Amino acid sequence: MESGPAIFAATAFMLFGSALLLWTVARLRLRQPVAHGVSPVASAALSLLFGIAALGGGIWCLGYA
């Protein structure tokens, strides 16, 4: 019964995480800011951290599906 919501949550986390990581890498390759009005190093580091955390959350949800 619980596998449906777990798979949906895992898919949402993994899509968000991968999109955030791809967008961050694209912005860094173009040498453009990841977030305006914030330190470039801090915004890139936090964006990468949250992207990896979202992917990890998706993998964790799949472990319980």
PQR file with spaces between the fields and no chain letter, atoms N, CA, C, O and H, PARSE charges and radii, in Angstrom:
ATOM       1  N    MET     1       0.803   -1.203    0.000 -0.4000 1.5000
ATOM       2  CA   MET     1       0.000    0.000    0.000 -0.0000 2.0000
ATOM       3  C    MET     1       0.847    1.269    0.000  0.5500 1.7000
ATOM       4  O    MET     1       0.495    2.263   -0.634 -0.5500 1.4000
ATOM       5  N    GLU     2       1.948    1.222    0.706 -0.4000 1.5000
ATOM       6  CA   GLU     2       2.748    2.433    0.835 -0.0000 2.0000
ATOM       7  C    GLU     2       3.757    2.603   -0.294  0.5500 1.7000
ATOM       8  O    GLU     2       4.435    3.628   -0.350 -0.5500 1.4000
ATOM       9  H    GLU     2       2.234    0.414    1.222  0.4000 1.0000
ATOM      10  N    SER     3       3.874    1.651   -1.176 -0.4000 1.5000
ATOM      11  CA   SER     3       4.887    1.758   -2.216 -0.0000 2.0000
ATOM      12  C    SER     3       4.535    2.829   -3.245  0.5500 1.7000
ATOM      13  O    SER     3       5.439    3.440   -3.815 -0.5500 1.4000
ATOM      14  H    SER     3       3.322    0.818   -1.131  0.4000 1.0000
ATOM      15  N    GLY     4       3.265    3.072   -3.500 -0.4000 1.5000
ATOM      16  CA   GLY     4       2.868    4.096   -4.474 -0.0000 2.0000
ATOM      17  C    GLY     4       3.317    5.490   -4.071  0.5500 1.7000
ATOM      18  O    GLY     4       3.966    6.171   -4.866 -0.5500 1.4000
ATOM      19  H    GLY     4       2.530    2.576   -3.037  0.4000 1.0000
ATOM      20  N    PRO     5       2.990    5.943   -2.852 -0.5600 1.5000
ATOM      21  CA   PRO     5       3.445    7.259   -2.421  0.2800 2.0000
ATOM      22  C    PRO     5       4.966    7.360   -2.309  0.5500 1.7000
ATOM      23  O    PRO     5       5.541    8.413   -2.581 -0.5500 1.4000
ATOM      24  N    ALA     6       5.612    6.270   -1.910 -0.4000 1.5000
ATOM      25  CA   ALA     6       7.075    6.295   -1.795 -0.0000 2.0000
ATOM      26  C    ALA     6       7.720    6.450   -3.173  0.5500 1.7000
ATOM      27  O    ALA     6       8.701    7.179   -3.320 -0.5500 1.4000
ATOM      28  H    ALA     6       5.144    5.415   -1.689  0.4000 1.0000
ATOM      29  N    ILE     7       7.181    5.776   -4.166 -0.4000 1.5000
ATOM      30  CA   ILE     7       7.727    5.890   -5.521 -0.0000 2.0000
ATOM      31  C    ILE     7       7.475    7.283   -6.077  0.5500 1.7000
ATOM      32  O    ILE     7       8.341    7.848   -6.743 -0.5500 1.4000
ATOM      33  H    ILE     7       6.384    5.184   -4.046  0.4000 1.0000
ATOM      34  N    PHE     8       6.294    7.845   -5.810 -0.4000 1.5000
ATOM      35  CA   PHE     8       5.994    9.202   -6.259 -0.0000 2.0000
ATOM      36  C    PHE     8       6.935   10.210   -5.603  0.5500 1.7000
ATOM      37  O    PHE     8       7.466   11.091   -6.279 -0.5500 1.4000
ATOM      38  H    PHE     8       5.590    7.385   -5.268  0.4000 1.0000
ATOM      39  N    ALA     9       7.145   10.088   -4.294 -0.4000 1.5000
ATOM      40  CA   ALA     9       8.042   11.009   -3.583 -0.0000 2.0000
ATOM      41  C    ALA     9       9.468   10.859   -4.088  0.5500 1.7000
ATOM      42  O    ALA     9      10.169   11.854   -4.274 -0.5500 1.4000
ATOM      43  H    ALA     9       6.714    9.373   -3.745  0.4000 1.0000
ATOM      44  N    ALA    10       9.903    9.627   -4.311 -0.4000 1.5000
ATOM      45  CA   ALA    10      11.257    9.396   -4.816 -0.0000 2.0000
ATOM      46  C    ALA    10      11.438   10.028   -6.188  0.5500 1.7000
ATOM      47  O    ALA    10      12.472   10.635   -6.463 -0.5500 1.4000
ATOM      48  H    ALA    10       9.334    8.819   -4.160  0.4000 1.0000
ATOM      49  N    THR    11      10.434    9.887   -7.051 -0.4000 1.5000
ATOM      50  CA   THR    11      10.510   10.480   -8.383 -0.0000 2.0000
ATOM      51  C    THR    11      10.583   11.995   -8.305  0.5500 1.7000
ATOM      52  O    THR    11      11.367   12.622   -9.018 -0.5500 1.4000
ATOM      53  H    THR    11       9.593    9.394   -6.827  0.4000 1.0000
ATOM      54  N    ALA    12       9.767   12.585   -7.438 -0.4000 1.5000
ATOM      55  CA   ALA    12       9.776   14.039   -7.291 -0.0000 2.0000
ATOM      56  C    ALA    12      11.120   14.528   -6.760  0.5500 1.7000
ATOM      57  O    ALA    12      11.676   15.496   -7.278 -0.5500 1.4000
ATOM      58  H    ALA    12       9.130   12.076   -6.858  0.4000 1.0000
ATOM      59  N    PHE    13      11.642   13.867   -5.737 -0.4000 1.5000
ATOM      60  CA   PHE    13      12.946   14.256   -5.186 -0.0000 2.0000
ATOM      61  C    PHE    13      14.052   14.116   -6.217  0.5500 1.7000
ATOM      62  O    PHE    13      14.897   15.002   -6.351 -0.5500 1.4000
ATOM      63  H    PHE    13      11.190   13.080   -5.316  0.4000 1.0000
ATOM      64  N    MET    14      14.051   13.011   -6.945 -0.4000 1.5000
ATOM      65  CA   MET    14      15.129   12.776   -7.904 -0.0000 2.0000
ATOM      66  C    MET    14      15.048   13.725   -9.099  0.5500 1.7000
ATOM      67  O    MET    14      16.081   14.165   -9.603 -0.5500 1.4000
ATOM      68  H    MET    14      13.365   12.292   -6.837  0.4000 1.0000
ATOM      69  N    LEU    15      13.843   14.045   -9.557 -0.4000 1.5000
ATOM      70  CA   LEU    15      13.711   15.019  -10.643 -0.0000 2.0000
ATOM      71  C    LEU    15      14.169   16.397  -10.204  0.5500 1.7000
ATOM      72  O    LEU    15      14.884   17.082  -10.935 -0.5500 1.4000
ATOM      73  H    LEU    15      13.004   13.687   -9.148  0.4000 1.0000
ATOM      74  N    PHE    16      13.755   16.807   -9.003 -0.4000 1.5000
ATOM      75  CA   PHE    16      14.167   18.111   -8.498 -0.0000 2.0000
ATOM      76  C    PHE    16      15.674   18.164   -8.290  0.5500 1.7000
ATOM      77  O    PHE    16      16.323   19.130   -8.688 -0.5500 1.4000
ATOM      78  H    PHE    16      13.174   16.250   -8.409  0.4000 1.0000
ATOM      79  N    GLY    17      16.230   17.136   -7.672 -0.4000 1.5000
ATOM      80  CA   GLY    17      17.666   17.116   -7.409 -0.0000 2.0000
ATOM      81  C    GLY    17      18.498   17.140   -8.671  0.5500 1.7000
ATOM      82  O    GLY    17      19.476   17.882   -8.763 -0.5500 1.4000
ATOM      83  H    GLY    17      15.703   16.351   -7.348  0.4000 1.0000
ATOM      84  N    SER    18      18.113   16.332   -9.645 -0.4000 1.5000
ATOM      85  CA   SER    18      18.885   16.304  -10.890 -0.0000 2.0000
ATOM      86  C    SER    18      18.740   17.607  -11.665  0.5500 1.7000
ATOM      87  O    SER    18      19.710   18.085  -12.253 -0.5500 1.4000
ATOM      88  H    SER    18      17.318   15.729   -9.571  0.4000 1.0000
ATOM      89  N    ALA    19      17.547   18.185  -11.674 -0.4000 1.5000
ATOM      90  CA   ALA    19      17.365   19.466  -12.366 -0.0000 2.0000
ATOM      91  C    ALA    19      18.162   20.566  -11.681  0.5500 1.7000
ATOM      92  O    ALA    19      18.772   21.398  -12.352 -0.5500 1.4000
ATOM      93  H    ALA    19      16.759   17.796  -11.197  0.4000 1.0000
ATOM      94  N    LEU    20      18.163   20.579  -10.359 -0.4000 1.5000
ATOM      95  CA   LEU    20      18.933   21.595   -9.627 -0.0000 2.0000
ATOM      96  C    LEU    20      20.425   21.443   -9.877  0.5500 1.7000
ATOM      97  O    LEU    20      21.125   22.439  -10.058 -0.5500 1.4000
ATOM      98  H    LEU    20      17.668   19.903   -9.813  0.4000 1.0000
ATOM      99  N    LEU    21      20.919   20.214   -9.890 -0.4000 1.5000
ATOM     100  CA   LEU    21      22.337   20.002  -10.159 -0.0000 2.0000
ATOM     101  C    LEU    21      22.707   20.389  -11.585  0.5500 1.7000
ATOM     102  O    LEU    21      23.741   21.018  -11.806 -0.5500 1.4000
ATOM     103  H    LEU    21      20.350   19.405   -9.744  0.4000 1.0000
ATOM     104  N    LEU    22      21.869   20.017  -12.558 -0.4000 1.5000
ATOM     105  CA   LEU    22      22.155   20.379  -13.952 -0.0000 2.0000
ATOM     106  C    LEU    22      22.136   21.890  -14.145  0.5500 1.7000
ATOM     107  O    LEU    22      22.993   22.439  -14.837 -0.5500 1.4000
ATOM     108  H    LEU    22      21.028   19.506  -12.378  0.4000 1.0000
ATOM     109  N    TRP    23      21.161   22.564  -13.537 -0.4000 1.5000
ATOM     110  CA   TRP    23      21.066   24.017  -13.671 -0.0000 2.0000
ATOM     111  C    TRP    23      22.267   24.699  -13.017  0.5500 1.7000
ATOM     112  O    TRP    23      22.818   25.652  -13.567 -0.5500 1.4000
ATOM     113  H    TRP    23      20.464   22.118  -12.976  0.4000 1.0000
ATOM     114  N    THR    24      22.670   24.214  -11.852 -0.4000 1.5000
ATOM     115  CA   THR    24      23.811   24.806  -11.153 -0.0000 2.0000
ATOM     116  C    THR    24      25.088   24.628  -11.959  0.5500 1.7000
ATOM     117  O    THR    24      25.876   25.565  -12.096 -0.5500 1.4000
ATOM     118  H    THR    24      22.222   23.439  -11.405  0.4000 1.0000
ATOM     119  N    VAL    25      25.293   23.442  -12.487 -0.4000 1.5000
ATOM     120  CA   VAL    25      26.497   23.187  -13.286 -0.0000 2.0000
ATOM     121  C    VAL    25      26.491   24.050  -14.544  0.5500 1.7000
ATOM     122  O    VAL    25      27.534   24.570  -14.942 -0.5500 1.4000
ATOM     123  H    VAL    25      24.653   22.681  -12.376  0.4000 1.0000
ATOM     124  N    ALA    26      25.335   24.205  -15.167 -0.4000 1.5000
ATOM     125  CA   ALA    26      25.257   25.050  -16.366 -0.0000 2.0000
ATOM     126  C    ALA    26      25.590   26.499  -16.029  0.5500 1.7000
ATOM     127  O    ALA    26      26.306   27.160  -16.782 -0.5500 1.4000
ATOM     128  H    ALA    26      24.488   23.783  -14.844  0.4000 1.0000
ATOM     129  N    ARG    27      25.077   27.000  -14.903 -0.4000 1.5000
ATOM     130  CA   ARG    27      25.373   28.378  -14.512 -0.0000 2.0000
ATOM     131  C    ARG    27      26.857   28.555  -14.181  0.5500 1.7000
ATOM     132  O    ARG    27      27.453   29.579  -14.514 -0.5500 1.4000
ATOM     133  H    ARG    27      24.496   26.464  -14.292  0.4000 1.0000
ATOM     134  N    LEU    28      27.445   27.557  -13.526 -0.4000 1.5000
ATOM     135  CA   LEU    28      28.860   27.653  -13.177 -0.0000 2.0000
ATOM     136  C    LEU    28      29.737   27.579  -14.419  0.5500 1.7000
ATOM     137  O    LEU    28      30.753   28.269  -14.500 -0.5500 1.4000
ATOM     138  H    LEU    28      26.960   26.725  -13.255  0.4000 1.0000
ATOM     139  N    ARG    29      29.357   26.752  -15.388 -0.4000 1.5000
ATOM     140  CA   ARG    29      30.147   26.658  -16.626 -0.0000 2.0000
ATOM     141  C    ARG    29      30.118   27.960  -17.417  0.5500 1.7000
ATOM     142  O    ARG    29      31.105   28.327  -18.054 -0.5500 1.4000
ATOM     143  H    ARG    29      28.531   26.191  -15.323  0.4000 1.0000
ATOM     144  N    LEU    30      28.982   28.659  -17.374 -0.4000 1.5000
ATOM     145  CA   LEU    30      28.861   29.937  -18.073 -0.0000 2.0000
ATOM     146  C    LEU    30      29.413   31.094  -17.254  0.5500 1.7000
ATOM     147  O    LEU    30      29.407   32.241  -17.699 -0.5500 1.4000
ATOM     148  H    LEU    30      28.181   28.361  -16.857  0.4000 1.0000
ATOM     149  N    ARG    31      29.889   30.784  -16.056 -0.4000 1.5000
ATOM     150  CA   ARG    31      30.431   31.788  -15.128 -0.0000 2.0000
ATOM     151  C    ARG    31      29.416   32.885  -14.824  0.5500 1.7000
ATOM     152  O    ARG    31      29.749   34.069  -14.775 -0.5500 1.4000
ATOM     153  H    ARG    31      29.894   29.852  -15.694  0.4000 1.0000
ATOM     154  N    GLN    32      28.166   32.462  -14.619 -0.4000 1.5000
ATOM     155  CA   GLN    32      27.101   33.375  -14.246 -0.0000 2.0000
ATOM     156  C    GLN    32      26.676   33.060  -12.815  0.5500 1.7000
ATOM     157  O    GLN    32      26.874   31.939  -12.348 -0.5500 1.4000
ATOM     158  H    GLN    32      27.895   31.500  -14.658  0.4000 1.0000
ATOM     159  N    PRO    33      26.096   34.026  -12.116 -0.5600 1.5000
ATOM     160  CA   PRO    33      25.723   33.773  -10.722  0.2800 2.0000
ATOM     161  C    PRO    33      24.597   32.744  -10.611  0.5500 1.7000
ATOM     162  O    PRO    33      23.702   32.683  -11.453 -0.5500 1.4000
ATOM     163  N    VAL    34      24.666   31.955   -9.571 -0.4000 1.5000
ATOM     164  CA   VAL    34      23.624   30.970   -9.308 -0.0000 2.0000
ATOM     165  C    VAL    34      22.418   31.657   -8.692  0.5500 1.7000
ATOM     166  O    VAL    34      21.278   31.318   -9.009 -0.5500 1.4000
ATOM     167  H    VAL    34      25.393   32.005   -8.887  0.4000 1.0000
ATOM     168  N    ALA    35      22.666   32.625   -7.809 -0.4000 1.5000
ATOM     169  CA   ALA    35      21.597   33.414   -7.191 -0.0000 2.0000
ATOM     170  C    ALA    35      22.056   34.864   -7.132  0.5500 1.7000
ATOM     171  O    ALA    35      23.214   35.133   -6.811 -0.5500 1.4000
ATOM     172  H    ALA    35      23.592   32.900   -7.552  0.4000 1.0000
ATOM     173  N    HIS    36      21.182   35.783   -7.431 -0.4000 1.5000
ATOM     174  CA   HIS    36      21.540   37.197   -7.426 -0.0000 2.0000
ATOM     175  C    HIS    36      21.492   37.755   -6.009  0.5500 1.7000
ATOM     176  O    HIS    36      20.589   37.438   -5.235 -0.5500 1.4000
ATOM     177  H    HIS    36      20.242   35.565   -7.691  0.4000 1.0000
ATOM     178  N    GLY    37      22.462   38.577   -5.685 -0.4000 1.5000
ATOM     179  CA   GLY    37      22.497   39.229   -4.387 -0.0000 2.0000
ATOM     180  C    GLY    37      23.095   38.386   -3.275  0.5500 1.7000
ATOM     181  O    GLY    37      23.014   38.752   -2.102 -0.5500 1.4000
ATOM     182  H    GLY    37      23.195   38.835   -6.313  0.4000 1.0000
ATOM     183  N    VAL    38      23.696   37.260   -3.636 -0.4000 1.5000
ATOM     184  CA   VAL    38      24.286   36.361   -2.650 -0.0000 2.0000
ATOM     185  C    VAL    38      25.720   36.079   -3.082  0.5500 1.7000
ATOM     186  O    VAL    38      26.057   36.197   -4.260 -0.5500 1.4000
ATOM     187  H    VAL    38      23.762   36.962   -4.589  0.4000 1.0000
ATOM     188  N    SER    39      26.552   35.708   -2.131 -0.4000 1.5000
ATOM     189  CA   SER    39      27.926   35.348   -2.458 -0.0000 2.0000
ATOM     190  C    SER    39      27.935   34.216   -3.488  0.5500 1.7000
ATOM     191  O    SER    39      27.238   33.218   -3.307 -0.5500 1.4000
ATOM     192  H    SER    39      26.279   35.612   -1.174  0.4000 1.0000
ATOM     193  N    PRO    40      28.710   34.355   -4.557 -0.5600 1.5000
ATOM     194  CA   PRO    40      28.723   33.317   -5.598  0.2800 2.0000
ATOM     195  C    PRO    40      29.165   31.950   -5.071  0.5500 1.7000
ATOM     196  O    PRO    40      28.627   30.919   -5.475 -0.5500 1.4000
ATOM     197  N    VAL    41      30.139   31.949   -4.174 -0.4000 1.5000
ATOM     198  CA   VAL    41      30.620   30.670   -3.637 -0.0000 2.0000
ATOM     199  C    VAL    41      29.555   30.034   -2.754  0.5500 1.7000
ATOM     200  O    VAL    41      29.312   28.830   -2.841 -0.5500 1.4000
ATOM     201  H    VAL    41      30.576   32.787   -3.845  0.4000 1.0000
ATOM     202  N    ALA    42      28.919   30.837   -1.904 -0.4000 1.5000
ATOM     203  CA   ALA    42      27.898   30.297   -1.003 -0.0000 2.0000
ATOM     204  C    ALA    42      26.686   29.793   -1.774  0.5500 1.7000
ATOM     205  O    ALA    42      26.146   28.733   -1.457 -0.5500 1.4000
ATOM     206  H    ALA    42      29.117   31.814   -1.834  0.4000 1.0000
ATOM     207  N    SER    43      26.256   30.538   -2.778 -0.4000 1.5000
ATOM     208  CA   SER    43      25.074   30.105   -3.525 -0.0000 2.0000
ATOM     209  C    SER    43      25.353   28.830   -4.317  0.5500 1.7000
ATOM     210  O    SER    43      24.492   27.954   -4.398 -0.5500 1.4000
ATOM     211  H    SER    43      26.694   31.399   -3.036  0.4000 1.0000
ATOM     212  N    ALA    44      26.538   28.717   -4.896 -0.4000 1.5000
ATOM     213  CA   ALA    44      26.874   27.504   -5.634 -0.0000 2.0000
ATOM     214  C    ALA    44      27.002   26.314   -4.691  0.5500 1.7000
ATOM     215  O    ALA    44      26.529   25.221   -5.001 -0.5500 1.4000
ATOM     216  H    ALA    44      27.237   29.429   -4.829  0.4000 1.0000
ATOM     217  N    ALA    45      27.638   26.523   -3.546 -0.4000 1.5000
ATOM     218  CA   ALA    45      27.819   25.430   -2.587 -0.0000 2.0000
ATOM     219  C    ALA    45      26.481   24.955   -2.040  0.5500 1.7000
ATOM     220  O    ALA    45      26.239   23.751   -1.962 -0.5500 1.4000
ATOM     221  H    ALA    45      28.022   27.412   -3.294  0.4000 1.0000
ATOM     222  N    LEU    46      25.613   25.883   -1.662 -0.4000 1.5000
ATOM     223  CA   LEU    46      24.308   25.487   -1.126 -0.0000 2.0000
ATOM     224  C    LEU    46      23.437   24.824   -2.177  0.5500 1.7000
ATOM     225  O    LEU    46      22.714   23.873   -1.878 -0.5500 1.4000
ATOM     226  H    LEU    46      25.810   26.861   -1.726  0.4000 1.0000
ATOM     227  N    SER    47      23.501   25.317   -3.398 -0.4000 1.5000
ATOM     228  CA   SER    47      22.721   24.721   -4.472 -0.0000 2.0000
ATOM     229  C    SER    47      23.177   23.291   -4.745  0.5500 1.7000
ATOM     230  O    SER    47      22.352   22.395   -4.921 -0.5500 1.4000
ATOM     231  H    SER    47      24.088   26.089   -3.640  0.4000 1.0000
ATOM     232  N    LEU    48      24.478   23.084   -4.778 -0.4000 1.5000
ATOM     233  CA   LEU    48      24.993   21.728   -4.977 -0.0000 2.0000
ATOM     234  C    LEU    48      24.636   20.828   -3.799  0.5500 1.7000
ATOM     235  O    LEU    48      24.283   19.664   -3.990 -0.5500 1.4000
ATOM     236  H    LEU    48      25.147   23.812   -4.635  0.4000 1.0000
ATOM     237  N    LEU    49      24.726   21.364   -2.581 -0.4000 1.5000
ATOM     238  CA   LEU    49      24.401   20.585   -1.388 -0.0000 2.0000
ATOM     239  C    LEU    49      22.940   20.144   -1.391  0.5500 1.7000
ATOM     240  O    LEU    49      22.643   18.981   -1.118 -0.5500 1.4000
ATOM     241  H    LEU    49      25.012   22.309   -2.426  0.4000 1.0000
ATOM     242  N    PHE    50      22.025   21.068   -1.700 -0.4000 1.5000
ATOM     243  CA   PHE    50      20.608   20.724   -1.716 -0.0000 2.0000
ATOM     244  C    PHE    50      20.253   19.804   -2.883  0.5500 1.7000
ATOM     245  O    PHE    50      19.346   18.980   -2.760 -0.5500 1.4000
ATOM     246  H    PHE    50      22.266   22.013   -1.922  0.4000 1.0000
ATOM     247  N    GLY    51      20.950   19.929   -4.008 -0.4000 1.5000
ATOM     248  CA   GLY    51      20.719   19.011   -5.122 -0.0000 2.0000
ATOM     249  C    GLY    51      21.127   17.590   -4.767  0.5500 1.7000
ATOM     250  O    GLY    51      20.415   16.634   -5.074 -0.5500 1.4000
ATOM     251  H    GLY    51      21.687   20.598   -4.108  0.4000 1.0000
ATOM     252  N    ILE    52      22.273   17.458   -4.120 -0.4000 1.5000
ATOM     253  CA   ILE    52      22.737   16.136   -3.693 -0.0000 2.0000
ATOM     254  C    ILE    52      21.823   15.581   -2.608  0.5500 1.7000
ATOM     255  O    ILE    52      21.530   14.385   -2.592 -0.5500 1.4000
ATOM     256  H    ILE    52      22.852   18.234   -3.870  0.4000 1.0000
ATOM     257  N    ALA    53      21.372   16.449   -1.698 -0.4000 1.5000
ATOM     258  CA   ALA    53      20.459   16.001   -0.640 -0.0000 2.0000
ATOM     259  C    ALA    53      19.126   15.523   -1.224  0.5500 1.7000
ATOM     260  O    ALA    53      18.559   14.541   -0.745 -0.5500 1.4000
ATOM     261  H    ALA    53      21.611   17.420   -1.711  0.4000 1.0000
ATOM     262  N    ALA    54      18.628   16.204   -2.245 -0.4000 1.5000
ATOM     263  CA   ALA    54      17.377   15.783   -2.869 -0.0000 2.0000
ATOM     264  C    ALA    54      17.548   14.439   -3.572  0.5500 1.7000
ATOM     265  O    ALA    54      16.662   13.588   -3.501 -0.5500 1.4000
ATOM     266  H    ALA    54      19.089   17.002   -2.635  0.4000 1.0000
ATOM     267  N    LEU    55      18.673   14.242   -4.245 -0.4000 1.5000
ATOM     268  CA   LEU    55      18.923   12.937   -4.860 -0.0000 2.0000
ATOM     269  C    LEU    55      19.038   11.849   -3.802  0.5500 1.7000
ATOM     270  O    LEU    55      18.522   10.745   -3.976 -0.5500 1.4000
ATOM     271  H    LEU    55      19.393   14.934   -4.303  0.4000 1.0000
ATOM     272  N    GLY    56      19.710   12.162   -2.717 -0.4000 1.5000
ATOM     273  CA   GLY    56      19.817   11.200   -1.619 -0.0000 2.0000
ATOM     274  C    GLY    56      18.462   10.878   -1.013  0.5500 1.7000
ATOM     275  O    GLY    56      18.192    9.726   -0.672 -0.5500 1.4000
ATOM     276  H    GLY    56      20.129   13.059   -2.576  0.4000 1.0000
ATOM     277  N    GLY    57      17.610   11.884   -0.874 -0.4000 1.5000
ATOM     278  CA   GLY    57      16.259   11.646   -0.368 -0.0000 2.0000
ATOM     279  C    GLY    57      15.454   10.762   -1.304  0.5500 1.7000
ATOM     280  O    GLY    57      14.682    9.918   -0.849 -0.5500 1.4000
ATOM     281  H    GLY    57      17.829   12.819   -1.150  0.4000 1.0000
ATOM     282  N    GLY    58      15.624   10.945   -2.598 -0.4000 1.5000
ATOM     283  CA   GLY    58      14.942   10.095   -3.564 -0.0000 2.0000
ATOM     284  C    GLY    58      15.407    8.657   -3.492  0.5500 1.7000
ATOM     285  O    GLY    58      14.602    7.728   -3.560 -0.5500 1.4000
ATOM     286  H    GLY    58      16.251   11.631   -2.967  0.4000 1.0000
ATOM     287  N    ILE    59      16.708    8.478   -3.353 -0.4000 1.5000
ATOM     288  CA   ILE    59      17.246    7.120   -3.224 -0.0000 2.0000
ATOM     289  C    ILE    59      16.772    6.492   -1.914  0.5500 1.7000
ATOM     290  O    ILE    59      16.460    5.302   -1.878 -0.5500 1.4000
ATOM     291  H    ILE    59      17.362    9.233   -3.297  0.4000 1.0000
ATOM     292  N    TRP    60      16.717    7.267   -0.859 -0.4000 1.5000
ATOM     293  CA   TRP    60      16.241    6.783    0.429 -0.0000 2.0000
ATOM     294  C    TRP    60      14.778    6.347    0.342  0.5500 1.7000
ATOM     295  O    TRP    60      14.398    5.311    0.888 -0.5500 1.4000
ATOM     296  H    TRP    60      16.971    8.234   -0.888  0.4000 1.0000
ATOM     297  N    CYS    61      13.959    7.149   -0.351 -0.4000 1.5000
ATOM     298  CA   CYS    61      12.542    6.783   -0.519 -0.0000 2.0000
ATOM     299  C    CYS    61      12.393    5.495   -1.324  0.5500 1.7000
ATOM     300  O    CYS    61      11.513    4.684   -1.035 -0.5500 1.4000
ATOM     301  H    CYS    61      14.268    7.990   -0.794  0.4000 1.0000
ATOM     302  N    LEU    62      13.233    5.302   -2.316 -0.4000 1.5000
ATOM     303  CA   LEU    62      13.155    4.072   -3.103 -0.0000 2.0000
ATOM     304  C    LEU    62      13.572    2.858   -2.285  0.5500 1.7000
ATOM     305  O    LEU    62      13.134    1.741   -2.558 -0.5500 1.4000
ATOM     306  H    LEU    62      13.948    5.961   -2.551  0.4000 1.0000
ATOM     307  N    GLY    63      14.410    3.074   -1.290 -0.4000 1.5000
ATOM     308  CA   GLY    63      14.805    1.977   -0.429 -0.0000 2.0000
ATOM     309  C    GLY    63      13.651    1.439    0.395  0.5500 1.7000
ATOM     310  O    GLY    63      13.673    0.279    0.806 -0.5500 1.4000
ATOM     311  H    GLY    63      14.765    3.982   -1.068  0.4000 1.0000
ATOM     312  N    TYR    64      12.647    2.261    0.641 -0.4000 1.5000
ATOM     313  CA   TYR    64      11.489    1.848    1.427 -0.0000 2.0000
ATOM     314  C    TYR    64      10.277    1.529    0.565  0.5500 1.7000
ATOM     315  O    TYR    64       9.215    1.199    1.092 -0.5500 1.4000
ATOM     316  H    TYR    64      12.629    3.204    0.306  0.4000 1.0000
ATOM     317  N    ALA    65      10.422    1.624   -0.755 -0.4000 1.5000
ATOM     318  CA   ALA    65       9.279    1.363   -1.647 -0.0000 2.0000
ATOM     319  C    ALA    65       9.009   -0.108   -1.800  0.5500 1.7000
ATOM     320  O    ALA    65       8.084   -0.494   -2.514 -0.5500 1.4000
ATOM     321  H    ALA    65      11.285    1.892   -1.183  0.4000 1.0000
